[in-house]
């Protein structure tokens, strides 16, 4: 998991003792899970993430597919925040569905976690 930019988060001057945040880039597992090391010494209690993408679509002659992803928080693994990543697939006939984002590389996201 790559940490992007300044290793300190944007809120480092707020005295955010029980919170951490940052930006990361990584690859999901085959089950659509992506993880991030939070830096807490004991446990993550709750975490949220959102994508930093352009939400573009790739259009072909007969179909179009969106690249929008969503992050669902799942049970943390100690000091590691875990998210199930889902991708919105939009077909050319305006029917869409959520699918697991299995083994997708280069997902860039911002995250915030609470813990101790």
Backbone torsions as a table, in degrees:
resi	resn	phi	psi	omega
1	UNK	NA	121.3	179.5
2	UNK	-88.6	139.6	173.4
3	UNK	-101.3	129.0	-173.7
4	UNK	-95.4	144.5	172.1
5	UNK	67.0	-149.0	179.8
6	UNK	-62.4	128.8	-179.2
7	UNK	-64.0	-21.4	175.3
8	UNK	-83.4	145.4	-179.5
9	UNK	-80.1	170.2	-175.6
10	UNK	-65.2	-20.4	-176.1
11	UNK	-106.7	23.2	-174.1
12	UNK	-64.8	-20.0	179.6
13	UNK	-89.8	1.1	-177.4
14	UNK	-89.5	0.9	-178.2
15	UNK	68.6	40.2	-173.8
16	UNK	-82.3	79.0	-173.8
17	UNK	-67.0	-43.7	-174.6
18	UNK	-100.5	18.3	179.5
19	UNK	-136.9	150.7	174.9
20	UNK	-137.3	153.7	176.7
21	UNK	-151.3	165.6	178.6
22	UNK	174.4	-175.3	176.2
23	UNK	-123.3	138.3	-178.5
24	UNK	-138.0	162.9	176.8
25	UNK	-138.2	134.1	-177.5
26	UNK	-162.5	-169.0	-179.0
27	UNK	-122.3	136.0	177.8
28	UNK	-77.9	158.5	175.5
29	UNK	-80.7	179.2	178.8
30	UNK	-66.3	-19.9	177.1
31	UNK	-95.9	10.4	176.5
32	UNK	78.1	23.1	-178.4
33	UNK	-103.6	138.3	173.4
34	UNK	-128.4	144.2	-176.0
35	UNK	-124.9	159.3	176.0
36	UNK	-144.8	135.2	175.6
37	UNK	-77.3	124.7	-173.2
38	UNK	-90.9	-24.9	-177.8
39	UNK	92.8	1.0	174.9
40	UNK	-71.9	153.7	-178.8
41	UNK	-89.1	-21.1	-176.6
42	UNK	-120.6	-61.7	-172.5
43	UNK	-159.0	143.6	170.0
44	UNK	-86.3	133.9	177.9
45	UNK	-99.7	-40.8	-178.5
46	UNK	-154.3	147.3	178.9
47	UNK	-147.2	150.5	175.8
48	UNK	-133.2	154.6	176.8
49	UNK	-148.7	153.1	173.7
50	UNK	-143.6	149.9	-175.9
51	UNK	-75.1	150.6	170.9
52	UNK	-115.2	78.4	-179.1
53	UNK	-133.1	176.7	-178.6
54	UNK	-95.6	0.4	177.8
55	UNK	53.0	42.6	-178.0
56	UNK	-83.0	167.7	176.5
57	UNK	-123.8	146.4	175.6
58	UNK	-105.3	118.3	-176.7
59	UNK	-108.2	132.8	173.0
60	UNK	-109.8	-172.5	-178.7
61	UNK	-63.2	-39.1	-174.9
62	UNK	-117.2	-14.6	-176.5
63	UNK	-136.0	160.4	172.7
64	UNK	-136.1	144.6	-179.0
65	UNK	-133.0	128.3	179.8
66	UNK	-81.8	161.7	177.3
67	UNK	-118.5	21.0	-179.1
68	UNK	-75.0	132.2	177.2
69	UNK	-121.1	153.9	178.0
70	UNK	-129.2	147.7	-177.2
71	UNK	-113.7	122.6	177.1
72	UNK	-107.3	118.9	178.8
73	UNK	-64.2	136.3	173.3
74	UNK	-124.1	173.3	-173.4
75	UNK	-54.0	125.4	179.1
76	UNK	-64.8	155.7	176.8
77	UNK	-110.5	82.0	-176.9
78	UNK	68.9	-115.1	-178.5
79	UNK	-95.5	8.1	180.0
80	UNK	-103.2	124.2	174.7
81	UNK	-82.2	138.2	-177.8
82	UNK	-125.1	141.7	-179.8
83	UNK	-135.8	138.9	170.3
84	UNK	-90.0	125.0	-176.4
85	UNK	-100.4	126.9	177.7
86	UNK	-118.2	144.1	-179.1
87	UNK	-115.4	138.7	176.8
88	UNK	-90.1	117.8	177.6
89	UNK	-102.3	121.2	-179.0
90	UNK	-114.0	122.6	179.4
91	UNK	-91.7	171.4	-176.8
92	UNK	-65.2	-22.3	-177.9
93	UNK	-95.9	21.9	177.1
94	UNK	67.7	15.9	171.0
95	UNK	-95.0	130.8	-178.7
96	UNK	-131.1	165.3	177.9
97	UNK	-158.0	157.1	173.4
98	UNK	-89.9	137.2	174.0
99	UNK	-134.6	157.2	175.3
100	UNK	-65.5	138.8	178.3
101	UNK	-87.4	73.8	-174.9
102	UNK	-79.5	126.3	174.5
103	UNK	53.6	50.1	177.0
104	UNK	-102.6	128.5	-177.7
105	UNK	-94.4	157.1	172.3
106	UNK	72.7	28.9	176.2
107	UNK	-79.9	118.9	178.7
108	UNK	-103.2	130.1	-176.8
109	UNK	-149.2	154.0	172.3
110	UNK	-99.9	144.0	-178.0
111	UNK	-137.5	155.3	173.8
112	UNK	-139.7	134.6	-178.1
113	UNK	-133.1	148.6	175.1
114	UNK	-117.2	138.4	-179.3
115	UNK	-178.8	-160.7	-179.5
116	UNK	-152.9	NA	NA
